[in-house]
Amino acid sequence: MSNTLSTPLKMAPKVKPKAGRDDWVMRAFIIVIGLYLIVTLAFPLYAMLSKSVNTYAFDLSRFEIQINKGQGWSKPTTIAELNQQVKKHKPADLKTSSDGRLSVVDMIEGFSFRSPTLYRLRNTQDGGAFLNGSERVTDTQWHEFTSNKFRRVFLKPVGATGLDNFVQYFSNPSLFNSIFNSLFIAIVSMVITITLAFTFAYAMARSKMRFKGVFKIITMMPILVPSLLPGIALVYLFGNQGIFKFLMGDQTIYGPIGIIAGSVFFTFPHAMIIIQTSLSISDARLYEASDALGASKMKTFFTVTLPGARYGLISAAFVVFNLVITDFGLPKVIGGQFNVLAVDIYKQVIGQQNFEMGAVVSVVLLIPAMLAFTIDRIVQKKQTSQLSARSVPYEPKVNKRFDRIMFTYCAIVGAFILMVLLICQYAALIKFWPYDLSLSLTNYNFDVMDGGGWSSFTNSLKLAVMVSFIGTIVVFTGAYMVEKAPGFGFGRGVFQFLAMLPMAIPGMVLGLAYIFFFNNPDNPLNVIYGTLTIMVICTVTHFYTVTHLTSLTALKQMDKEFESVSASLKQPFYKLFARVTVPVCMPAILDISIYLFVNAMTTVSALIFIYSPDTTLASIAMLNMDDAGDIAPAAAMGMMIFYANATARLIHYLLSKRLYGTTQAWRTR
């Protein structure tokens, strides 16, 4: 017996459950949607990063030329030797973008396309190239031209890999200043927005003032309009012909003041929602203890309220910072000569066709955006430790003086938001501001304006509906698979990383990356470039993270026993998904759909590079009309976007209310 007791017990080997058919199907879904994110996000970003380190320069020693003036062919001479004779181009002049080209005839003294002189040109080594009209010549054979044809021959630059583009960027003072300008605008806007939003959220959570519901509706309105609209409104209010121009004094609204004011307008609701959520989970017992200890209201505020809301404040600050530093529409409309990174990308790509430098600016913009996103994610992970099971919800007490002060403050904020929207609507109905203030619908005749006409508004509606429908299915299905699929830890981890990545990628960066990846003729997906399909894909990918997190939040509320019971009854997972999961999560699904719809209607930056004349959108039409000087029609288009989003919100509310009674009745039992 003693021998038996002394024998060490051996642990049984851990047996991994065998994956069934449903498990493999769910893993296949994860892989498919993961591949979608790789193709629509990872590959384009890699193409953009590769483009940023591609440098191009004309190597004149790679080309040889012969000239025949009727006395036979001259000795072969390199183009570099000709350039030294005429001293036409300095070494710095020979650096160019991939689309650059250099005329050969500029380095031939006395060249005339009418002369009978003949020319020969060839590449001396592989890798050289020149253009004969539209034909690219890369061989090393001699090619003969008449003088008339030779004037249409251009040398092509040679590509290399290096950091020369970044060196050039940081050595250019005007471009480098954009970094400081962007950081300055983002930080100042963040401080002002957080201060105003915290006060507003504090009034909503800590006072008994009236009309809270009305104020909440008003503060959500900026989400329904493109960021261009507050810029246009500020022009009408404080511009050179503005109503309150006298308030500006020696200052101008075109520049940092206008960008900051507009940024505060469109980021205010985002910050307010986050801060109000953090204030709403306060524990009433802490305030009771503070009162019992005789602490003043000011001390209670700094020792209880602020520490309790600190994670929400930090998260809101970085969300605002990210929104402002990556925004393109507002600084484009009202920025004037005040350059920021997002506008620099646009100028490099659209204005100068310098895609390599546009990629460099994109990488620079990507750094603060990803840093802000990373810090925000770290903060949000710590935010879950604020409440315990014994916490008591805080209920504010009636304080007439405090309630009146908070009501006055909220009324002022609400009035400013309404003033921005109303001035745009008023300007849209004016014949010719400020000289003819009679009302007319002339500005709504978009078909005679530069911007795309009414078809651009129709395209936006089509895009929004497609993004809302397709995006909701893709995102919710992917979130369900990654949350409910057993095992497959590595695959789920990779998927979660890819799902989080879009939130850290600015829209301008993603749009430019799509040019490099999808506009490549060697890419089989090139067929979708310039179509509405690629715009749907880009929009769904751009807003994937928020909708994915919303889906996970709803799915985590469902007990895993549902899957266990379904498995014990030998029911396939898709029946559980259709009959239980979708009905229970219907409120979240509707929230995802309306979020995608509204953002598809208002986004500008992600699609500004990939739209075509046939797929112009309402928000892009606003930008084009503003560029053309048609500010009132741009305001009219902005209000059409607002009304479309407001209508969608109303339909969402009514549908949610109706479905709540049929799919959420269990919550009231």
Wavefront OBJ file of the C-alpha trace (Angstrom):
o trace
v 0.000 0.000 0.000
v 2.841 2.316 0.840
v 4.386 1.624 -2.544
v 1.131 2.511 -4.194
v 0.864 5.824 -2.320
v 4.440 6.759 -3.087
v 3.905 6.382 -6.806
v 3.531 9.904 -8.293
v 0.272 10.609 -10.053
v 0.596 11.409 -13.723
v -1.521 14.186 -15.169
v -3.686 13.090 -18.034
v -2.724 14.708 -21.343
v -4.846 17.710 -22.237
v -7.240 16.748 -24.986
v -8.213 19.426 -27.439
v -11.785 19.185 -28.637
v -12.044 18.192 -32.246
v -13.315 20.949 -34.495
v -16.677 20.158 -36.066
v -18.168 21.212 -39.364
v -19.663 24.428 -37.919
v -16.281 25.351 -36.429
v -14.568 24.995 -39.798
v -17.290 27.001 -41.535
v -16.958 29.814 -38.979
v -13.186 29.787 -39.372
v -13.622 29.961 -43.135
v -15.781 33.074 -42.663
v -13.075 34.654 -40.502
v -10.449 33.903 -43.145
v -12.598 35.275 -45.993
v -13.400 38.568 -44.229
v -9.789 38.744 -43.025
v -8.636 38.411 -46.641
v -11.061 41.194 -47.541
v -9.347 43.472 -44.999
v -5.898 42.431 -46.237
v -6.772 43.225 -49.859
v -8.647 46.457 -49.105
v -6.416 47.764 -46.322
v -3.067 46.036 -45.816
v -2.064 45.734 -49.482
v -2.991 49.359 -50.383
v -1.084 50.664 -47.350
v 1.957 48.602 -48.318
v 1.749 49.992 -51.857
v 1.639 53.538 -50.473
v 4.561 52.973 -48.105
v 6.565 51.493 -50.978
v 5.750 54.532 -53.101
v 7.024 56.888 -50.411
v 10.555 55.404 -50.613
v 10.649 55.280 -54.418
v 12.876 57.999 -55.833
v 13.221 58.945 -59.484
v 15.937 60.851 -61.314
v 17.128 61.226 -64.903
v 20.411 59.343 -65.413
v 21.605 61.095 -68.589
v 24.582 58.758 -68.920
v 22.171 55.912 -69.820
v 21.311 57.467 -73.207
v 23.454 57.911 -76.339
v 22.688 60.081 -79.334
v 23.992 60.403 -82.931
v 23.335 63.304 -85.276
v 23.381 63.261 -89.095
v 23.411 66.688 -90.771
v 23.920 65.194 -94.247
v 27.584 64.339 -93.791
v 27.157 60.975 -92.063
v 26.475 59.984 -88.487
v 28.464 61.651 -85.748
v 30.316 59.790 -83.045
v 27.934 58.452 -80.306
v 27.658 60.970 -77.489
v 25.899 60.542 -74.157
v 23.099 62.939 -73.236
v 25.086 63.742 -70.081
v 27.932 65.094 -72.227
v 25.498 67.223 -74.237
v 24.012 68.598 -71.014
v 27.476 69.606 -69.804
v 28.029 71.534 -73.011
v 24.761 73.468 -72.952
v 24.574 73.588 -69.123
v 20.804 73.220 -69.313
v 20.045 71.099 -66.238
v 21.666 71.043 -62.805
v 21.770 67.762 -60.824
v 18.931 68.987 -58.582
v 16.773 69.616 -61.661
v 17.076 65.976 -62.683
v 15.117 64.695 -59.663
v 11.508 64.134 -60.529
v 8.389 62.084 -59.885
v 7.645 58.779 -61.609
v 5.436 60.615 -64.102
v 8.174 63.058 -65.077
v 9.750 63.284 -68.503
v 12.623 65.273 -69.985
v 12.820 66.638 -73.516
v 16.011 65.692 -75.406
v 15.880 68.612 -77.836
v 16.403 71.102 -74.976
v 20.032 69.944 -74.867
v 20.718 70.291 -78.613
v 21.896 73.754 -79.645
v 20.155 75.262 -82.640
v 17.548 72.516 -82.843
v 14.771 73.115 -85.392
v 11.996 70.655 -86.148
v 11.962 71.960 -89.762
v 15.610 71.047 -90.467
v 16.496 67.891 -92.507
v 18.805 66.689 -89.709
v 18.351 63.084 -88.610
v 18.793 61.764 -85.070
v 19.461 58.420 -83.469
v 18.823 57.598 -79.816
v 19.285 54.469 -77.740
v 19.434 53.180 -74.150
v 22.967 52.096 -73.311
v 21.904 49.648 -70.615
v 18.857 47.824 -69.347
v 16.658 49.913 -67.103
v 16.747 53.030 -69.257
v 13.645 54.185 -71.084
v 12.461 56.976 -73.367
v 9.135 57.868 -74.893
v 8.585 57.936 -78.643
v 5.280 59.784 -78.614
v 3.207 57.505 -76.365
v 5.376 54.408 -76.974
v 7.759 53.438 -74.196
v 11.127 52.233 -75.575
v 13.246 50.093 -73.236
v 15.525 48.119 -75.582
v 19.160 49.001 -76.326
v 18.826 49.299 -80.116
v 19.351 52.504 -82.107
v 16.105 54.281 -83.076
v 16.140 56.819 -85.893
v 14.010 59.997 -86.042
v 13.456 62.981 -88.292
v 13.736 66.406 -86.681
v 9.963 66.771 -86.637
v 9.481 63.432 -84.837
v 12.471 63.875 -82.565
v 10.903 66.837 -80.780
v 8.299 64.404 -79.375
v 10.940 62.140 -77.801
v 11.274 62.375 -74.018
v 13.566 60.670 -71.538
v 12.052 58.783 -68.586
v 13.540 58.818 -65.061
v 15.158 55.810 -63.420
v 13.635 54.507 -60.198
v 15.492 53.672 -56.999
v 14.679 52.965 -53.352
v 15.733 55.314 -50.582
v 14.768 58.067 -48.180
v 15.526 60.943 -50.533
v 11.829 61.882 -50.680
v 11.708 62.274 -46.895
v 14.927 64.301 -46.920
v 13.448 66.570 -49.576
v 10.224 66.936 -47.599
v 11.873 67.914 -44.317
v 14.257 70.263 -46.112
v 11.342 72.198 -47.641
v 10.308 74.844 -45.065
v 6.789 75.351 -46.466
v 6.025 71.622 -46.343
v 7.680 71.097 -42.982
v 5.661 73.966 -41.469
v 2.508 71.994 -42.235
v 3.447 69.565 -39.455
v 3.555 72.355 -36.892
v 0.349 73.898 -38.275
v -1.529 70.604 -38.111
v -0.382 69.880 -34.568
v -1.203 73.426 -33.479
v -4.720 73.278 -34.928
v -5.375 69.807 -33.502
v -4.155 70.631 -29.989
v -5.944 73.992 -29.706
v -9.171 72.538 -31.127
v -8.878 69.592 -28.748
v -8.523 71.823 -25.664
v -11.437 74.086 -26.636
v -13.717 71.224 -27.679
v -13.062 69.140 -24.554
v -13.692 72.164 -22.313
v -16.981 73.037 -24.014
v -18.119 69.414 -24.362
v -17.327 68.582 -20.731
v -19.347 71.544 -19.497
v -22.256 70.547 -21.732
v -22.077 66.879 -20.690
v -21.825 67.952 -17.036
v -25.005 69.985 -17.462
v -26.786 67.002 -19.001
v -25.625 64.555 -16.299
v -25.518 66.707 -13.169
v -28.424 69.137 -13.480
v -32.197 68.954 -13.481
v -32.568 71.560 -16.232
v -35.413 71.276 -18.706
v -35.310 70.348 -22.415
v -32.374 67.948 -22.139
v -33.808 65.895 -24.985
v -34.006 68.944 -27.248
v -30.435 69.955 -26.476
v -29.186 66.436 -27.140
v -30.877 66.390 -30.560
v -29.366 69.783 -31.442
v -25.847 68.774 -30.411
v -26.041 65.663 -32.609
v -26.772 67.726 -35.741
v -23.103 68.429 -36.668
v -22.634 64.686 -37.225
v -25.171 64.865 -40.076
v -23.217 67.355 -42.214
v -19.830 67.243 -43.985
v -16.994 69.103 -42.286
v -17.046 71.551 -45.228
v -20.390 73.004 -44.149
v -19.220 74.801 -40.966
v -16.426 76.318 -43.047
v -18.959 77.711 -45.523
v -21.153 78.958 -42.667
v -18.222 80.767 -41.043
v -17.512 82.505 -44.350
v -21.079 83.861 -44.408
v -20.895 84.850 -40.744
v -17.363 86.275 -40.419
v -15.913 86.380 -43.951
v -15.142 89.450 -46.061
v -18.868 89.853 -46.821
v -20.057 88.239 -43.598
v -22.834 89.382 -41.277
v -20.526 89.740 -38.269
v -17.396 90.770 -40.135
v -16.969 93.721 -37.754
v -16.289 91.303 -34.877
v -13.098 90.069 -36.543
v -11.295 93.415 -36.321
v -7.859 93.088 -37.923
v -8.096 89.294 -37.959
v -9.424 87.085 -40.734
v -11.572 83.980 -40.590
v -9.529 82.482 -43.448
v -6.817 80.612 -41.610
v -6.263 79.063 -38.171
v -9.173 80.917 -36.525
v -11.675 79.563 -39.050
v -10.221 76.046 -38.986
v -10.328 75.906 -35.187
v -13.892 77.278 -34.981
v -15.130 74.822 -37.609
v -13.252 71.928 -35.985
v -14.886 72.634 -32.642
v -18.287 72.569 -34.370
v -17.973 69.184 -36.068
v -16.036 67.400 -33.276
v -18.217 68.681 -30.405
v -20.836 65.869 -30.527
v -18.160 63.152 -30.653
v -16.502 64.480 -27.504
v -19.807 65.144 -25.744
v -21.060 61.572 -26.230
v -17.880 60.044 -24.784
v -17.698 62.423 -21.810
v -21.401 62.128 -21.009
v -21.050 58.343 -20.972
v -18.181 58.571 -18.489
v -20.150 60.963 -16.264
v -23.295 58.823 -16.356
v -21.611 55.849 -14.647
v -20.612 57.770 -11.513
v -21.191 56.070 -8.164
v -23.588 58.063 -5.932
v -21.961 56.629 -2.780
v -18.799 58.650 -3.454
v -20.784 61.885 -3.468
v -22.632 60.883 -0.302
v -19.315 60.217 1.423
v -17.995 63.569 0.229
v -21.055 65.364 1.669
v -20.725 63.453 4.939
v -17.102 64.570 5.256
v -18.115 68.186 4.707
v -16.199 68.663 1.471
v -17.069 71.711 -0.634
v -18.638 71.294 -4.049
v -15.422 72.491 -5.676
v -13.348 69.926 -3.770
v -15.866 67.203 -4.620
v -15.595 68.169 -8.268
v -11.799 67.860 -8.332
v -11.539 64.777 -6.107
v -14.568 62.764 -7.258
v -16.033 64.008 -10.539
v -12.861 64.639 -12.560
v -11.028 61.467 -11.455
v -14.144 59.433 -12.244
v -14.381 60.916 -15.735
v -10.647 60.993 -16.491
v -10.667 58.041 -18.876
v -13.556 59.503 -20.815
v -11.815 62.881 -21.003
v -8.574 61.357 -22.250
v -10.381 59.199 -24.787
v -12.457 62.143 -26.024
v -9.325 64.293 -26.297
v -7.547 61.829 -28.566
v -10.675 61.223 -30.648
v -10.974 64.976 -31.259
v -7.249 65.251 -31.967
v -7.482 62.470 -34.543
v -10.564 63.910 -36.226
v -9.036 67.384 -36.546
v -5.528 66.455 -37.681
v -6.878 64.125 -40.392
v -9.699 66.374 -41.641
v -9.387 67.698 -45.177
v -12.663 69.417 -46.078
v -12.686 72.212 -43.500
v -9.092 73.502 -43.959
v -9.565 73.241 -47.735
v -12.611 75.522 -47.594
v -11.552 78.094 -45.007
v -7.818 77.502 -44.452
v -6.620 80.128 -46.923
v -2.815 80.047 -47.124
v -2.530 78.182 -43.813
v -1.236 74.792 -44.931
v -1.947 71.579 -43.040
v -0.884 68.006 -43.762
v -4.196 66.779 -45.193
v -4.364 69.666 -47.666
v -0.690 69.178 -48.567
v -1.463 65.617 -49.661
v -4.199 66.965 -51.927
v -1.929 69.642 -53.381
v 0.902 67.219 -54.068
v -1.342 64.649 -55.758
v -3.946 66.787 -57.539
v -2.025 70.030 -57.969
v 1.467 68.798 -58.806
v 0.823 65.154 -59.750
v 3.704 64.257 -57.436
v 2.404 60.977 -56.058
v 5.662 60.063 -54.321
v 5.655 63.251 -52.260
v 1.949 62.769 -51.571
v 2.831 59.336 -50.168
v 5.546 60.905 -48.009
v 3.107 63.441 -46.514
v 0.654 60.583 -45.938
v 3.255 58.666 -43.935
v 3.971 61.799 -41.879
v 0.236 62.260 -41.210
v -0.095 58.587 -40.329
v 2.312 58.861 -37.381
v 0.325 61.225 -35.071
v -2.966 59.596 -36.114
v -1.768 56.099 -35.169
v -0.170 57.392 -31.970
v -3.431 59.044 -30.890
v -5.382 55.894 -31.746
v -2.993 53.665 -29.783
v -3.195 55.829 -26.653
v -6.981 55.974 -26.976
v -7.205 52.161 -27.134
v -4.993 51.825 -24.018
v -7.204 54.280 -22.149
v -10.420 52.544 -23.193
v -9.149 49.209 -21.862
v -8.758 50.767 -18.399
v -12.171 52.400 -18.521
v -14.006 49.224 -17.504
v -12.897 49.423 -13.854
v -15.046 52.409 -12.880
v -18.114 50.588 -11.519
v -18.604 47.688 -9.159
v -21.637 45.479 -8.575
v -22.521 47.535 -5.480
v -22.432 50.902 -7.227
v -25.452 53.173 -6.921
v -26.421 55.319 -9.940
v -26.036 59.031 -9.326
v -29.222 61.093 -9.422
v -28.810 64.893 -9.549
v -30.772 67.048 -7.119
v -32.761 70.149 -7.970
v -30.674 73.320 -7.664
v -32.505 76.195 -9.336
v -29.513 78.524 -9.586
v -27.195 75.836 -10.957
v -29.910 74.532 -13.297
v -30.482 78.030 -14.714
v -26.752 78.517 -15.343
v -26.480 75.145 -17.077
v -29.609 75.817 -19.132
v -28.212 79.174 -20.267
v -24.925 77.581 -21.259
v -26.586 74.761 -23.201
v -28.884 77.278 -24.881
v -25.879 79.299 -26.084
v -24.147 76.194 -27.461
v -27.370 75.018 -29.101
v -27.956 78.466 -30.587
v -24.485 78.478 -32.173
v -25.049 75.059 -33.733
v -28.454 76.104 -35.077
v -27.013 79.416 -36.324
v -24.413 77.570 -38.408
v -27.076 75.404 -40.032
v -29.626 78.202 -40.468
v -27.143 80.606 -42.085
v -26.263 77.923 -44.635
v -29.937 77.311 -45.367
v -30.590 81.059 -45.620
v -27.599 81.592 -47.929
v -28.782 78.695 -50.094
v -32.068 80.529 -50.691
v -30.534 83.952 -51.456
v -30.109 85.002 -55.083
v -26.784 86.817 -54.752
v -25.178 87.404 -51.359
v -25.013 90.140 -50.075
v -26.340 92.316 -52.916
v -29.629 90.633 -53.761
v -31.200 89.077 -50.659
v -34.441 88.050 -52.336
v -35.357 84.392 -51.966
v -34.979 81.956 -54.834
v -34.294 78.275 -55.560
v -31.632 79.156 -58.150
v -28.830 77.764 -56.008
v -30.477 74.345 -56.050
v -30.116 74.127 -59.824
v -27.011 71.989 -59.400
v -27.011 70.815 -63.011
v -25.640 74.187 -64.185
v -22.949 74.291 -61.471
v -19.428 72.885 -61.464
v -19.637 69.843 -59.250
v -21.644 67.065 -60.805
v -25.238 68.252 -60.667
v -28.121 66.435 -59.025
v -26.579 63.159 -60.148
v -23.880 63.658 -57.500
v -26.566 63.751 -54.803
v -28.164 60.625 -56.282
v -24.771 58.919 -56.316
v -24.325 59.748 -52.629
v -27.685 58.187 -51.798
v -26.782 55.063 -53.786
v -23.398 54.874 -52.076
v -24.893 55.377 -48.610
v -27.551 52.693 -49.105
v -25.028 50.192 -50.499
v -22.482 50.902 -47.764
v -25.179 50.649 -45.092
v -26.531 47.329 -46.392
v -23.313 45.581 -47.450
v -21.201 47.004 -44.634
v -23.648 45.945 -41.930
v -23.710 42.359 -43.232
v -19.916 42.114 -43.595
v -19.077 43.763 -40.263
v -21.667 42.034 -38.084
v -21.000 38.629 -39.632
v -17.252 39.045 -39.117
v -17.732 40.173 -35.509
v -20.024 37.210 -34.815
v -17.538 34.709 -36.193
v -14.567 36.134 -34.316
v -16.543 36.353 -31.049
v -18.354 33.009 -31.150
v -15.976 30.714 -33.057
v -14.230 28.287 -30.636
v -10.448 27.957 -30.785
v -8.534 29.386 -33.756
v -6.755 31.866 -31.469
v -4.093 32.971 -33.941
v -6.567 33.605 -36.763
v -8.879 35.546 -34.479
v -5.973 37.639 -33.204
v -4.896 38.571 -36.730
v -8.489 39.412 -37.627
v -8.892 41.654 -34.560
v -5.710 43.525 -35.461
v -6.925 44.095 -39.026
v -10.355 45.178 -37.758
v -8.792 47.785 -35.428
v -6.416 49.192 -38.045
v -8.867 51.280 -40.156
v -9.619 53.652 -37.274
v -5.951 54.690 -37.189
v -5.770 55.356 -40.941
v -6.747 58.888 -42.070
v -9.179 59.015 -44.977
v -6.747 60.910 -47.218
v -4.089 58.249 -46.629
v -6.486 55.393 -47.407
v -7.748 57.089 -50.576
v -4.229 57.712 -51.857
v -3.262 54.118 -51.037
v -6.167 52.939 -53.204
v -4.710 54.838 -56.162
v -1.363 53.078 -55.840
v -2.891 49.625 -55.406
v -6.075 49.493 -57.486
v -4.920 51.790 -60.298
v -2.024 49.454 -61.118
v -2.699 47.864 -64.556
v -1.110 44.629 -63.336
v -3.663 44.327 -60.524
v -6.588 42.077 -61.563
v -8.844 44.249 -59.377
v -8.035 47.254 -61.567
v -11.415 46.783 -63.287
v -13.240 48.276 -60.277
v -11.120 51.448 -60.265
v -13.228 54.507 -61.072
v -16.509 52.725 -60.303
v -18.978 53.017 -57.443
v -17.849 49.573 -56.280
v -14.410 50.748 -55.162
v -16.003 53.687 -53.353
v -18.288 51.306 -51.451
v -15.304 49.123 -50.534
v -13.239 52.120 -49.426
v -16.051 53.541 -47.277
v -16.867 50.232 -45.587
v -13.167 49.684 -44.858
v -12.643 53.245 -43.614
v -15.432 52.976 -41.010
v -14.960 49.294 -40.197
v -13.500 49.665 -36.705
v -16.318 51.571 -34.982
v -18.985 49.270 -36.409
v -16.914 46.194 -35.498
v -16.605 47.367 -31.881
v -20.338 48.103 -31.753
v -21.056 44.573 -32.960
v -18.706 43.017 -30.401
v -20.305 45.027 -27.583
v -23.750 43.702 -28.522
v -22.521 40.128 -28.990
v -20.680 40.059 -25.654
v -24.003 40.695 -23.897
v -25.257 37.306 -25.089
v -24.472 34.340 -22.840
v -22.316 31.627 -24.389
v -24.921 29.122 -23.174
v -26.865 29.868 -26.350
v -24.138 28.179 -28.401
v -23.923 25.262 -25.942
v -27.660 24.626 -26.075
v -27.661 24.891 -29.868
v -24.800 22.395 -30.097
v -26.514 19.952 -27.712
v -29.611 20.078 -29.918
v -27.383 19.509 -32.956
v -28.581 22.691 -34.604
v -26.255 24.376 -37.139
v -24.811 27.712 -36.070
v -26.522 29.628 -38.867
v -29.971 28.807 -37.429
v -28.940 30.172 -34.046
v -27.482 33.197 -35.797
v -30.654 33.908 -37.797
v -33.261 33.059 -35.154
v -31.622 34.275 -31.953
v -28.492 36.377 -32.448
v -29.783 38.745 -35.133
v -33.136 39.487 -33.401
v -31.456 40.043 -30.020
v -28.784 42.307 -31.541
v -31.197 44.147 -33.846
v -30.783 47.536 -32.057
v -27.007 47.355 -32.569
v -27.436 46.236 -36.184
v -29.658 49.237 -36.901
v -27.153 51.534 -35.182
v -24.397 50.141 -37.415
v -26.460 50.669 -40.554
v -27.342 54.294 -39.767
v -23.738 55.040 -38.749
v -22.486 53.772 -42.099
v -25.223 55.617 -44.007
v -24.499 58.987 -42.393
v -20.730 58.697 -42.792
v -21.047 57.607 -46.419
v -23.102 60.746 -47.102
v -20.683 63.118 -45.366
v -17.203 61.688 -46.046
v -14.885 63.611 -48.361
v -11.274 62.754 -47.605
v -11.413 58.992 -48.223
v -13.031 59.360 -51.654
v -11.541 62.589 -53.036
v -8.839 60.679 -54.953
v -10.842 57.739 -56.329
v -14.068 59.239 -57.668
v -14.621 59.579 -61.415
v -16.797 62.022 -63.419
v -19.548 59.388 -63.356
v -19.328 58.787 -59.597
v -19.111 62.324 -58.217
v -20.666 62.548 -54.751
v -22.611 65.331 -53.045
v -19.843 66.088 -50.539
v -17.246 66.222 -53.340
v -19.603 68.369 -55.409
v -19.653 70.804 -52.483
v -15.871 71.010 -52.617
v -15.826 71.512 -56.387
v -18.498 74.206 -56.253
v -16.652 76.022 -53.475
v -13.438 75.885 -55.548
v -15.357 77.377 -58.486
v -16.665 80.224 -56.297
v -20.234 78.879 -56.147
v -20.416 79.083 -52.353
v -24.205 79.402 -52.085
v -24.854 76.280 -54.208
v -22.244 74.472 -52.100
v -24.217 75.465 -48.994
v -27.403 74.236 -50.673
v -25.813 70.862 -51.413
v -24.593 70.649 -47.824
v -28.118 71.227 -46.553
v -29.423 68.526 -48.893
v -26.964 66.132 -47.255
v -28.208 67.261 -43.843
v -31.848 66.688 -44.755
v -31.075 63.260 -46.237
v -29.238 62.206 -43.074
v -31.924 63.676 -40.821
v -34.571 61.721 -42.737
v -32.512 58.547 -42.439
v -32.164 59.167 -38.700
v -35.925 59.598 -38.363
v -36.585 56.375 -40.281
v -33.997 54.645 -38.087
v -35.763 55.878 -34.940
v -39.213 54.793 -36.105
v -37.956 51.421 -37.311
v -36.045 50.830 -34.086
v -39.107 51.712 -32.015
v -41.283 49.317 -34.006
v -38.784 46.455 -33.999
v -38.135 46.917 -30.289
v -41.639 45.727 -29.543
v -41.228 42.555 -31.621
v -37.581 41.578 -31.106
v -36.824 43.092 -27.677
v -39.959 42.214 -25.711
v -37.882 39.838 -23.586
v -36.039 42.805 -22.067
v -39.220 44.034 -20.305
v -40.192 40.723 -18.733
l 1 2 3 4 5 6 7 8 9 10 11 12 13 14 15 16 17 18 19 20 21 22 23 24 25 26 27 28 29 30 31 32 33 34 35 36 37 38 39 40 41 42 43 44 45 46 47 48 49 50 51 52 53 54 55 56 57 58 59 60 61 62 63 64 65 66 67 68 69 70 71 72 73 74 75 76 77 78 79 80 81 82 83 84 85 86 87 88 89 90 91 92 93 94 95 96 97 98 99 100 101 102 103 104 105 106 107 108 109 110 111 112 113 114 115 116 117 118 119 120 121 122 123 124 125 126 127 128 129 130 131 132 133 134 135 136 137 138 139 140 141 142 143 144 145 146 147 148 149 150 151 152 153 154 155 156 157 158 159 160 161 162 163 164 165 166 167 168 169 170 171 172 173 174 175 176 177 178 179 180 181 182 183 184 185 186 187 188 189 190 191 192 193 194 195 196 197 198 199 200 201 202 203 204 205 206 207 208 209 210 211 212 213 214 215 216 217 218 219 220 221 222 223 224 225 226 227 228 229 230 231 232 233 234 235 236 237 238 239 240 241 242 243 244 245 246 247 248 249 250 251 252 253 254 255 256 257 258 259 260 261 262 263 264 265 266 267 268 269 270 271 272 273 274 275 276 277 278 279 280 281 282 283 284 285 286 287 288 289 290 291 292 293 294 295 296 297 298 299 300 301 302 303 304 305 306 307 308 309 310 311 312 313 314 315 316 317 318 319 320 321 322 323 324 325 326 327 328 329 330 331 332 333 334 335 336 337 338 339 340 341 342 343 344 345 346 347 348 349 350 351 352 353 354 355 356 357 358 359 360 361 362 363 364 365 366 367 368 369 370 371 372 373 374 375 376 377 378 379 380 381 382 383 384 385 386 387 388 389 390 391 392 393 394 395 396 397 398 399 400 401 402 403 404 405 406 407 408 409 410 411 412 413 414 415 416 417 418 419 420 421 422 423 424 425 426 427 428 429 430 431 432 433 434 435 436 437 438 439 440 441 442 443 444 445 446 447 448 449 450 451 452 453 454 455 456 457 458 459 460 461 462 463 464 465 466 467 468 469 470 471 472 473 474 475 476 477 478 479 480 481 482 483 484 485 486 487 488 489 490 491 492 493 494 495 496 497 498 499 500 501 502 503 504 505 506 507 508 509 510 511 512 513 514 515 516 517 518 519 520 521 522 523 524 525 526 527 528 529 530 531 532 533 534 535 536 537 538 539 540 541 542 543 544 545 546 547 548 549 550 551 552 553 554 555 556 557 558 559 560 561 562 563 564 565 566 567 568 569 570 571 572 573 574 575 576 577 578 579 580 581 582 583 584 585 586 587 588 589 590 591 592 593 594 595 596 597 598 599 600 601 602 603 604 605 606 607 608 609 610 611 612 613 614 615 616 617 618 619 620 621 622 623 624 625 626 627 628 629 630 631 632 633 634 635 636 637 638 639 640 641 642 643 644 645 646 647 648 649 650 651 652 653 654 655 656 657 658 659 660 661 662 663 664 665 666 667 668 669
